[in-house]
């Protein structure tokens, strides 16, 4: 049986959006979306989803717990355009309008294993005082038409934001054939690089009367 | 040709005395390096936070580089600007940081500094803004001309950077 060298690698991400802490605002929900470069293709899982509406906890922790599962698998040939998760948190204001409470984004971790990320959130601000007054009167606060702009490096310099709140995400990352394509992401790989000689098998036998400790 | 992928984020900053900040960044490469894909410079959003709280920039970096040698390892030049109530922008921190050479995820903290002026210049800066700034970014990355500057500490920029290397072990380079 011949082993053909792979041309794609798989990246599987599971985990959950655990909880958030936001001052003010109640009945929060979020939607998440994944975005990735051109070479990336979703094999299975949902790219976009909306969570349930969570209320603030009654105790001193003041937490919004969503415990929302994420599970997605990507296929790619090139690490450029590594997937990012974008979270947009929405809440209701005093009049019952749904308003934006925070945006956050981060890359999926590059190394296999379990990772926890604590993301700070921010909201865009009105550019002028008149717009600030108008948004206060109409109850429509500024928000991004397409939240995927926060995953882009270009065109960010025109936005002004105000930051508050944070959100915690846990990722479990698994990769297939990443090392076989010659990439090194710093993970201790059990599969030897293709073409590398097998590691020498050394067996140490403890002598009698000696303990391992 | 060995390849390097830099994937990460300029997450934010802390320790600056001003509350509305933005950051310009520039990737600097040595002679044998080539940018294959991605942006090599940019500017973050301007974030306003409570004084003492952390600034959030959440600015993604995704850079694909190829190289013929390991000299001139890429580094990031950071220039932090503050924005006052009248939307005037002036410098409040310079910094430089090397991309880590070890593959994997790294949380980096870049301490920044700014040139300090005479007493009257600092007095003007405190009330009117402005203040001395570098005419050329060469002073940030060149270690030859630095001795002529007198500087004062500014805040810290935080970065989350992941590095993926390709075929470095094939050329016998240990990172």
HADDOCK unambig.tbl for C-alpha pairs under 7 A between the chains (distance, minus, plus):
assign (segid A and resid 80 and name CA) (segid B and resid 62 and name CA) 6.63 0.50 0.50
assign (segid A and resid 80 and name CA) (segid B and resid 64 and name CA) 6.34 0.50 0.50
assign (segid A and resid 81 and name CA) (segid B and resid 62 and name CA) 6.65 0.50 0.50
assign (segid A and resid 105 and name CA) (segid B and resid 58 and name CA) 6.80 0.50 0.50
assign (segid A and resid 107 and name CA) (segid B and resid 8 and name CA) 6.51 0.50 0.50
assign (segid A and resid 110 and name CA) (segid B and resid 104 and name CA) 6.74 0.50 0.50
assign (segid A and resid 110 and name CA) (segid B and resid 105 and name CA) 6.75 0.50 0.50
assign (segid A and resid 110 and name CA) (segid B and resid 162 and name CA) 6.31 0.50 0.50
assign (segid A and resid 111 and name CA) (segid B and resid 104 and name CA) 6.23 0.50 0.50
assign (segid A and resid 120 and name CA) (segid B and resid 56 and name CA) 6.57 0.50 0.50
assign (segid A and resid 151 and name CA) (segid B and resid 60 and name CA) 6.13 0.50 0.50
assign (segid A and resid 152 and name CA) (segid B and resid 60 and name CA) 6.40 0.50 0.50
assign (segid A and resid 153 and name CA) (segid B and resid 42 and name CA) 6.74 0.50 0.50
assign (segid A and resid 153 and name CA) (segid B and resid 59 and name CA) 6.31 0.50 0.50
assign (segid A and resid 153 and name CA) (segid B and resid 60 and name CA) 5.66 0.50 0.50
assign (segid A and resid 153 and name CA) (segid B and resid 61 and name CA) 6.79 0.50 0.50
assign (segid A and resid 154 and name CA) (segid B and resid 42 and name CA) 6.87 0.50 0.50
assign (segid A and resid 156 and name CA) (segid B and resid 43 and name CA) 6.64 0.50 0.50
assign (segid A and resid 156 and name CA) (segid B and resid 44 and name CA) 5.57 0.50 0.50
assign (segid A and resid 156 and name CA) (segid B and resid 45 and name CA) 5.20 0.50 0.50
assign (segid A and resid 157 and name CA) (segid B and resid 43 and name CA) 5.28 0.50 0.50
assign (segid A and resid 157 and name CA) (segid B and resid 44 and name CA) 5.25 0.50 0.50
assign (segid A and resid 157 and name CA) (segid B and resid 45 and name CA) 4.79 0.50 0.50
assign (segid A and resid 158 and name CA) (segid B and resid 45 and name CA) 6.63 0.50 0.50
assign (segid A and resid 159 and name CA) (segid B and resid 45 and name CA) 5.22 0.50 0.50
assign (segid A and resid 159 and name CA) (segid B and resid 46 and name CA) 6.43 0.50 0.50
assign (segid A and resid 160 and name CA) (segid B and resid 45 and name CA) 5.79 0.50 0.50
assign (segid A and resid 160 and name CA) (segid B and resid 46 and name CA) 4.71 0.50 0.50
assign (segid A and resid 160 and name CA) (segid B and resid 47 and name CA) 5.85 0.50 0.50
assign (segid A and resid 161 and name CA) (segid B and resid 46 and name CA) 6.10 0.50 0.50
assign (segid A and resid 161 and name CA) (segid B and resid 47 and name CA) 4.72 0.50 0.50
assign (segid A and resid 161 and name CA) (segid B and resid 48 and name CA) 6.14 0.50 0.50
assign (segid A and resid 162 and name CA) (segid B and resid 47 and name CA) 5.36 0.50 0.50
assign (segid A and resid 162 and name CA) (segid B and resid 48 and name CA) 4.63 0.50 0.50
assign (segid A and resid 162 and name CA) (segid B and resid 49 and name CA) 5.66 0.50 0.50
assign (segid A and resid 163 and name CA) (segid B and resid 47 and name CA) 6.70 0.50 0.50
assign (segid A and resid 163 and name CA) (segid B and resid 48 and name CA) 6.47 0.50 0.50
assign (segid A and resid 163 and name CA) (segid B and resid 49 and name CA) 5.38 0.50 0.50
assign (segid A and resid 163 and name CA) (segid B and resid 56 and name CA) 6.24 0.50 0.50
assign (segid A and resid 182 and name CA) (segid B and resid 166 and name CA) 5.42 0.50 0.50
assign (segid A and resid 182 and name CA) (segid B and resid 167 and name CA) 5.67 0.50 0.50
assign (segid A and resid 183 and name CA) (segid B and resid 164 and name CA) 6.52 0.50 0.50
assign (segid A and resid 183 and name CA) (segid B and resid 165 and name CA) 5.71 0.50 0.50
assign (segid A and resid 183 and name CA) (segid B and resid 166 and name CA) 4.43 0.50 0.50
assign (segid A and resid 183 and name CA) (segid B and resid 167 and name CA) 6.87 0.50 0.50
assign (segid A and resid 184 and name CA) (segid B and resid 103 and name CA) 6.50 0.50 0.50
assign (segid A and resid 184 and name CA) (segid B and resid 164 and name CA) 5.58 0.50 0.50
assign (segid A and resid 184 and name CA) (segid B and resid 165 and name CA) 5.05 0.50 0.50
assign (segid A and resid 184 and name CA) (segid B and resid 166 and name CA) 5.91 0.50 0.50
assign (segid A and resid 185 and name CA) (segid B and resid 103 and name CA) 5.07 0.50 0.50
assign (segid A and resid 185 and name CA) (segid B and resid 104 and name CA) 5.04 0.50 0.50
assign (segid A and resid 185 and name CA) (segid B and resid 163 and name CA) 6.60 0.50 0.50
assign (segid A and resid 185 and name CA) (segid B and resid 164 and name CA) 4.66 0.50 0.50
assign (segid A and resid 185 and name CA) (segid B and resid 165 and name CA) 6.56 0.50 0.50
assign (segid A and resid 186 and name CA) (segid B and resid 103 and name CA) 4.46 0.50 0.50
assign (segid A and resid 186 and name CA) (segid B and resid 104 and name CA) 4.40 0.50 0.50
